[in-house]
């Protein structure tokens, strides 16, 4: 199934008229979760279903594809517990801070 016109605006960097919901789910799901409106989210859940989106979010590295506030929002909605991957504390390849450089007040569970 191709993307409806109302969703294509989110894919301005791509040939949105060529995106297929089945073949390009790995691009469509995070883009709509990150940048979509409530109406876009409704479309996303109608097309993929709650379980498929929940499973996508649970795959290693997928939640980190979302901006931190959206990662927190969607993990709360889909898992019932907000989560946010520490982007700057290391572990995800984006930025590594040496342990000795962390301030004393930095939580131990995030080290």
Buried (B, 14 or more C-beta within 10 A) or exposed (E): EEBEEEBBEBBEEBEBEEBEBEEBBEEBBBBBBBBBEEEBBEBBEEBBEEEBBBEBBEEEEBBBBBBEEBBBBBBEBBEEEEEBBBBEBBEBEEEEEEEEEBEEEBEEEEE
